[in-house]
Amino acid sequence: MSTTRSRAAAPAAARADLRPMLRRMLRLARLDLTLMWRNRSAMFGVLGIPAFFAVMLVVGSGNGNTTAGIDAVLYTGTGDLAFFLIFAVFIHLTTGFTARREELTLKRLRSGPLSDLEVLGGSVLGAVLMYFAQSAVLIAIIVTVLDGGPPADPVLLLVGMLGGAAVCALLAAALSGVTATAEMAQFTVLPMLLASMGLSGFMFPLDDMPAFVQAVGRAMPLTPVVEILRTAYLGRDYTVGGDHAALGLVEGWAACAPSLLALAAWGAAGAWLARRYFRWEPRRG
């Protein structure tokens, strides 16, 4: 009887320990978002540019152009669901981690009662919440303005969004470790930004590009996210090399299996890079 009670009490104790940790992370997330709101340049990069892309969807709707068998603006809109990760998570966290490290904020937080997971998790949580808020606006535009309807597979869509956010957060942590200052982060994030714009397939289908460009594009971390989210939203096979045919729920997961594996591989690589290069204290020299 006592053994049974102790086993039953273990999950309850774990939940009790988890709640204060989540509360602390939420407070840190709110602080992170407040600081971003007060920094006009950071706010423009994280909120202004995605807002511009969203407005362009509204302006370009109904132009009659098609891409990969569907309305060109709808094609771009579903790709934006992945592309917004670059601004809300990757660029925001790279700049934020670098600035807080150089200002000794990370060191002070780490020396207090907060765990490493809480210190970093608060910033990541704030970035992810901001990304989901942007995605909600984007989905509303797709449904109401672009007549794209609701997502065909919301679960697969959510998995792709969370997986993409995790990969971008890990890569941001790694890149911040080799970025000297917050101002320098504006340049160190450019390769990822430009490569994602041209080679992830979020706006231009990789299938229409030369073979060597396709090979490079398929190796990009954002490409599997674009494939998963577009396929999940439209219910059609929009993976690289896919025939754009309609898919059932099971077929959609099967079509995205290679992309999910690629995303998991990038997650493992990002975790290793973050562990290897992330810094808690200012860079010297």
Secondary structure, 3 states (H helix, E strand, C coil): CHHHHHHHHHHHHHHHHHHHHHHHHHHHHHHHHHHHHHCHHHHHHHHHHHHHHHHHHHHHCCCCCEECCEEHHHHHHHHHHHHHHHHHHHHHHHHHHHHHHHCCHHHHHHCCCCCHHHHHHHHHHHHHHHHHHHHHHHHHHHHHCCCCCCCCCHHHHHHHHHHHHHHHHHHHHHHHHCCCCCCCHHHHCHHHHHHHHHHCCCCCCHHHCCHHHHHHHHCCCCHHHHHHHHHHHHCECCCCCCCCCECCHHHHHHHHHHHHHHHHHHHHHHHHHHHHHCCCCCCCC
